[in-house]
Every structure is written in structure tokens, then in C-alpha cells.
Amino acid sequence: MSFNGEQHPGVVPAPGNTQGFRLNHTMLRAKDPEVALAFYSRVFGMRVLRKLDFEEMQFSLYFLANVEQGEAIPEDTRERTAWTFGQKGLLELTHNWGTEQQADFAYHDGNAEPQGFGHICFSVPDLAAAQAWFDVCNVTFVKRAEQGKMKDVIFVKDPDGYWIEVIQADLMAGMGD
Amino acid sequence: MSFNGEQHPGVVPAPGNTQGFRLNHTMLRAKDPEVALAFYSRVFGMRVLRKLDFEEMQFSLYFLANVEQGEAIPEDTRERTAWTFGQKGLLELTHNWGTEQQADFAYHDGNAEPQGFGHICFSVPDLAAAQAWFDVCNVTFVKRAEQGKMKDVIFVKDPDGYWIEVIQADLMAGMGD
């Protein structure tokens, strides 16, 4: 079915009032920012665009993104902050101060009961190379590319237990055929 | 602090192995796709790029995006599927068949206990206009722009109760000053 010919229950044409809306980020709480940042910077190559501290409320926010080759990030802090909040596809990690020191503290991944949030997903240029890289990094797999019903789809866990899907766009072309 | 001069605990420089990685989507489970699609298409102007049905496993996936003015979406289904999985900033809604018919069924928003996932966030060109639009749409507010400690930040709820933050990029420049 062609894109513009497809109909889905409930869907209305995008109203003019929504012009310029874009999905900026997804926020997940992280127990220990040092551990989470080590993971997302090394395993997924994300960079911290902006860290915001809220002393009164005792939390910090980290806004992460994959910076594309040749992409210019504003050096000036205020300019970079505004730039950050106009992007697409960022990850925000919230650190409530002190959780990293509580041995039995853990966040809920959304896949155990009660269910809700499912996962975030990275698109990668080479799925096999990514899987080999995850092995180098000793990442915890939920499902390797060759396992389960959905071939060519990887699921790993981040340090807080959140699921991360990993796919290669052109390998997904036949999905749903 | 300049972008390239900032250091954060745990962060390492992006390894070459992660080149081309991008955050493609966030998956949330939705009880009733007709209700959720009506909400995301009308209130936030998202379009369904691709719907995938998995009859054997009894679920459907909807991949939604804000299509920018002049952005060309491939009409051909396979081409569009591959294109979809190479984008940034999509929302995936998972519908497990039948949940819409269970009166007492509800997903967990991640903000009530047990906590984990926090919210998704849309960046909009005009926050005041967006807030007026949400009023027209009878959207449920968690926090209006003028309420609370964080001015110029709106939080609303989607039909499943997930929180959605709404911001205007240039109004955020001073955040963290």
C-alpha cells in the first residue's frame, strides 16, 4: 500500500497547529550516571550535549546524542542548550542524587510487570559489526540477531536494565511482507 | 564551559565502531491504537510511516513521525520500511491485540512506582500556541507552562497516561544558568 493511500483507524491529517513539532528526546532514569554514561558513550557512541544540575531538587539531567560526522555543535553554552532542544532523537538520562549509593536500588524496565515503556532503538550501518562490538564490550544480550522469530533484530540491556533494540535499516525492508 | 572542554564521569570519546549509530525510535505500549493514533496524529501532528502486523504473535506495531514540510517519504512499501528504520526521533506504539476490549486494562506510565521511563518530549516552534492548541484538543495537563519551578516547560499525558514534555528550544537557552 502506498504511503499516502494508507488509512489507519483514528488517524487524522496533521493539523497546521502542529507544524514544526518534532520528537526531541526520551527520558529514562539512571541509577548511576557514571555507569550509564560509560555505557552510552562507549557502546553506542553518544556524547553529552548538555548536563543540567538542579541543586534545589537534587537531580541532574544529561542530554545525549550521536553526533554525525561533520556535524557542528555550538560551543557556547546557551547557544548549545537551545540547539540541543531543537534536535531529534536525543536520550535524556535523569539522575536523582544518591541512588548510586543505595545497593538495592533499581529502576523498573517497563517490560517486567507492570508493563508500559518497551525500549529505545538504535539504527546502525552494519548489524553484524555492531553485534561483534557489543561482544567486545561485554554487553548483556536479551536476544542476538540470529535468535528468535525476528531475525536481524538485536536486543541488549543498558546498565539499568532498559531494553535497547538495534537494527540495520536496509535489512528491515522486508519486515511485514 | 565549552562543549569540547566538558568532562563528565564515565564518558569516553565515541569509538569508531559506533559511527553512524542513531537513535531511531522509542517504543511505548498502547492499549487502544485507534485512541492513541487519534491523539498523536491530531494533537502532535504525527503520521504513521509504517504499520507492521504480527498475526502469529498477535500484535501490531505503528511507527510514527512528524514529517517536515517538503520531506519526501518513499511511497513504495519496502523502500519506505527501510527508510523508516534509518530515521531519528520516531515513536513506536505496540498494540497487543485485545487490550482495547478489556475495561480494566492499563499500561504503567513509569512515573508512578515502580519508576523507570519518564517521558517523551516534543520540541515546538511556539510554546504558547502549542498550549492553546492542547486546550482546544482537551488534552490532560500534568503541568502548564506557567506552573511549577520549571517555567516554559509543559507536561501533558497521552491516552495511556505516558507523560509528554513540550518545550520551545530558544526559551530553553538559559536553562541551567
Boltz contact constraints between the chains, C-beta under 6 A:
constraints:
  - contact:
      token1: [A, 2]
      token2: [B, 75]
      max_distance: 6.0
  - contact:
      token1: [A, 3]
      token2: [B, 73]
      max_distance: 6.0
  - contact:
      token1: [A, 3]
      token2: [B, 75]
      max_distance: 6.0
  - contact:
      token1: [A, 3]
      token2: [B, 80]
      max_distance: 6.0
  - contact:
      token1: [A, 8]
      token2: [B, 37]
      max_distance: 6.0
  - contact:
      token1: [A, 8]
      token2: [B, 48]
      max_distance: 6.0
  - contact:
      token1: [A, 9]
      token2: [B, 34]
      max_distance: 6.0
  - contact:
      token1: [A, 10]
      token2: [B, 34]
      max_distance: 6.0
  - contact:
      token1: [A, 10]
      token2: [B, 37]
      max_distance: 6.0
  - contact:
      token1: [A, 10]
      token2: [B, 38]
      max_distance: 6.0
  - contact:
      token1: [A, 11]
      token2: [B, 37]
      max_distance: 6.0
  - contact:
      token1: [A, 11]
      token2: [B, 41]
      max_distance: 6.0
  - contact:
      token1: [A, 12]
      token2: [B, 41]
      max_distance: 6.0
  - contact:
      token1: [A, 12]
      token2: [B, 42]
      max_distance: 6.0
  - contact:
      token1: [A, 14]
      token2: [B, 45]
      max_distance: 6.0
  - contact:
      token1: [A, 17]
      token2: [B, 133]
      max_distance: 6.0
  - contact:
      token1: [A, 18]
      token2: [B, 44]
      max_distance: 6.0
  - contact:
      token1: [A, 18]
      token2: [B, 45]
      max_distance: 6.0
  - contact:
      token1: [A, 20]
      token2: [B, 125]
      max_distance: 6.0
  - contact:
      token1: [A, 21]
      token2: [B, 44]
      max_distance: 6.0
  - contact:
      token1: [A, 21]
      token2: [B, 45]
      max_distance: 6.0
  - contact:
      token1: [A, 21]
      token2: [B, 66]
      max_distance: 6.0
  - contact:
      token1: [A, 21]
      token2: [B, 122]
      max_distance: 6.0
  - contact:
      token1: [A, 21]
      token2: [B, 124]
      max_distance: 6.0
  - contact:
      token1: [A, 22]
      token2: [B, 66]
      max_distance: 6.0
  - contact:
      token1: [A, 22]
      token2: [B, 123]
      max_distance: 6.0
  - contact:
      token1: [A, 23]
      token2: [B, 89]
      max_distance: 6.0
  - contact:
      token1: [A, 23]
      token2: [B, 122]
      max_distance: 6.0
  - contact:
      token1: [A, 24]
      token2: [B, 121]
      max_distance: 6.0
  - contact:
      token1: [A, 24]
      token2: [B, 123]
      max_distance: 6.0
  - contact:
      token1: [A, 25]
      token2: [B, 121]
      max_distance: 6.0
  - contact:
      token1: [A, 26]
      token2: [B, 26]
      max_distance: 6.0
  - contact:
      token1: [A, 26]
      token2: [B, 120]
      max_distance: 6.0
  - contact:
      token1: [A, 27]
      token2: [B, 118]
      max_distance: 6.0
  - contact:
      token1: [A, 27]
      token2: [B, 119]
      max_distance: 6.0
  - contact:
      token1: [A, 28]
      token2: [B, 117]
      max_distance: 6.0
  - contact:
      token1: [A, 29]
      token2: [B, 118]
      max_distance: 6.0
  - contact:
      token1: [A, 34]
      token2: [B, 9]
      max_distance: 6.0
  - contact:
      token1: [A, 34]
      token2: [B, 10]
      max_distance: 6.0
  - contact:
      token1: [A, 37]
      token2: [B, 8]
      max_distance: 6.0
  - contact:
      token1: [A, 37]
      token2: [B, 10]
      max_distance: 6.0
  - contact:
      token1: [A, 37]
      token2: [B, 11]
      max_distance: 6.0
  - contact:
      token1: [A, 38]
      token2: [B, 10]
      max_distance: 6.0
  - contact:
      token1: [A, 41]
      token2: [B, 11]
      max_distance: 6.0
  - contact:
      token1: [A, 41]
      token2: [B, 12]
      max_distance: 6.0
  - contact:
      token1: [A, 42]
      token2: [B, 12]
      max_distance: 6.0
  - contact:
      token1: [A, 44]
      token2: [B, 18]
      max_distance: 6.0
  - contact:
      token1: [A, 44]
      token2: [B, 21]
      max_distance: 6.0
  - contact:
      token1: [A, 45]
      token2: [B, 14]
      max_distance: 6.0
  - contact:
      token1: [A, 45]
      token2: [B, 18]
      max_distance: 6.0
  - contact:
      token1: [A, 45]
      token2: [B, 21]
      max_distance: 6.0
  - contact:
      token1: [A, 48]
      token2: [B, 8]
      max_distance: 6.0
  - contact:
      token1: [A, 52]
      token2: [B, 175]
      max_distance: 6.0
  - contact:
      token1: [A, 52]
      token2: [B, 176]
      max_distance: 6.0
  - contact:
      token1: [A, 66]
      token2: [B, 21]
      max_distance: 6.0
  - contact:
      token1: [A, 66]
      token2: [B, 22]
      max_distance: 6.0
  - contact:
      token1: [A, 73]
      token2: [B, 3]
      max_distance: 6.0
  - contact:
      token1: [A, 75]
      token2: [B, 2]
      max_distance: 6.0
  - contact:
      token1: [A, 75]
      token2: [B, 3]
      max_distance: 6.0
  - contact:
      token1: [A, 78]
      token2: [B, 173]
      max_distance: 6.0
  - contact:
      token1: [A, 80]
      token2: [B, 3]
      max_distance: 6.0
  - contact:
      token1: [A, 81]
      token2: [B, 172]
      max_distance: 6.0
  - contact:
      token1: [A, 81]
      token2: [B, 173]
      max_distance: 6.0
  - contact:
      token1: [A, 81]
      token2: [B, 175]
      max_distance: 6.0
  - contact:
      token1: [A, 82]
      token2: [B, 169]
      max_distance: 6.0
  - contact:
      token1: [A, 82]
      token2: [B, 170]
      max_distance: 6.0
  - contact:
      token1: [A, 82]
      token2: [B, 172]
      max_distance: 6.0
  - contact:
      token1: [A, 82]
      token2: [B, 173]
      max_distance: 6.0
  - contact:
      token1: [A, 85]
      token2: [B, 123]
      max_distance: 6.0
  - contact:
      token1: [A, 85]
      token2: [B, 167]
      max_distance: 6.0
  - contact:
      token1: [A, 85]
      token2: [B, 169]
      max_distance: 6.0
  - contact:
      token1: [A, 85]
      token2: [B, 172]
      max_distance: 6.0
  - contact:
      token1: [A, 86]
      token2: [B, 123]
      max_distance: 6.0
  - contact:
      token1: [A, 86]
      token2: [B, 169]
      max_distance: 6.0
  - contact:
      token1: [A, 88]
      token2: [B, 88]
      max_distance: 6.0
  - contact:
      token1: [A, 88]
      token2: [B, 89]
      max_distance: 6.0
  - contact:
      token1: [A, 89]
      token2: [B, 23]
      max_distance: 6.0
  - contact:
      token1: [A, 89]
      token2: [B, 88]
      max_distance: 6.0
  - contact:
      token1: [A, 89]
      token2: [B, 89]
      max_distance: 6.0
  - contact:
      token1: [A, 107]
      token2: [B, 116]
      max_distance: 6.0
  - contact:
      token1: [A, 108]
      token2: [B, 114]
      max_distance: 6.0
  - contact:
      token1: [A, 108]
      token2: [B, 116]
      max_distance: 6.0
  - contact:
      token1: [A, 109]
      token2: [B, 116]
      max_distance: 6.0
  - contact:
      token1: [A, 110]
      token2: [B, 116]
      max_distance: 6.0
  - contact:
      token1: [A, 110]
      token2: [B, 117]
      max_distance: 6.0
  - contact:
      token1: [A, 114]
      token2: [B, 108]
      max_distance: 6.0
  - contact:
      token1: [A, 116]
      token2: [B, 107]
      max_distance: 6.0
  - contact:
      token1: [A, 116]
      token2: [B, 108]
      max_distance: 6.0
  - contact:
      token1: [A, 116]
      token2: [B, 109]
      max_distance: 6.0
  - contact:
      token1: [A, 116]
      token2: [B, 110]
      max_distance: 6.0
  - contact:
      token1: [A, 117]
      token2: [B, 28]
      max_distance: 6.0
  - contact:
      token1: [A, 117]
      token2: [B, 110]
      max_distance: 6.0
  - contact:
      token1: [A, 117]
      token2: [B, 117]
      max_distance: 6.0
  - contact:
      token1: [A, 118]
      token2: [B, 27]
      max_distance: 6.0
  - contact:
      token1: [A, 118]
      token2: [B, 29]
      max_distance: 6.0
  - contact:
      token1: [A, 119]
      token2: [B, 27]
      max_distance: 6.0
  - contact:
      token1: [A, 120]
      token2: [B, 26]
      max_distance: 6.0
  - contact:
      token1: [A, 121]
      token2: [B, 24]
      max_distance: 6.0
  - contact:
      token1: [A, 121]
      token2: [B, 25]
      max_distance: 6.0
  - contact:
      token1: [A, 122]
      token2: [B, 21]
      max_distance: 6.0
  - contact:
      token1: [A, 122]
      token2: [B, 23]
      max_distance: 6.0
  - contact:
      token1: [A, 123]
      token2: [B, 22]
      max_distance: 6.0
  - contact:
      token1: [A, 123]
      token2: [B, 24]
      max_distance: 6.0
  - contact:
      token1: [A, 123]
      token2: [B, 85]
      max_distance: 6.0
  - contact:
      token1: [A, 123]
      token2: [B, 86]
      max_distance: 6.0
  - contact:
      token1: [A, 124]
      token2: [B, 21]
      max_distance: 6.0
  - contact:
      token1: [A, 125]
      token2: [B, 20]
      max_distance: 6.0
  - contact:
      token1: [A, 133]
      token2: [B, 17]
      max_distance: 6.0
  - contact:
      token1: [A, 167]
      token2: [B, 85]
      max_distance: 6.0
  - contact:
      token1: [A, 169]
      token2: [B, 82]
      max_distance: 6.0
  - contact:
      token1: [A, 169]
      token2: [B, 85]
      max_distance: 6.0
  - contact:
      token1: [A, 169]
      token2: [B, 86]
      max_distance: 6.0
  - contact:
      token1: [A, 170]
      token2: [B, 82]
      max_distance: 6.0
  - contact:
      token1: [A, 172]
      token2: [B, 81]
      max_distance: 6.0
  - contact:
      token1: [A, 172]
      token2: [B, 82]
      max_distance: 6.0
  - contact:
      token1: [A, 172]
      token2: [B, 85]
      max_distance: 6.0
  - contact:
      token1: [A, 173]
      token2: [B, 78]
      max_distance: 6.0
  - contact:
      token1: [A, 173]
      token2: [B, 81]
      max_distance: 6.0
  - contact:
      token1: [A, 173]
      token2: [B, 82]
      max_distance: 6.0
  - contact:
      token1: [A, 175]
      token2: [B, 52]
      max_distance: 6.0
  - contact:
      token1: [A, 175]
      token2: [B, 81]
      max_distance: 6.0
  - contact:
      token1: [A, 176]
      token2: [B, 52]
      max_distance: 6.0
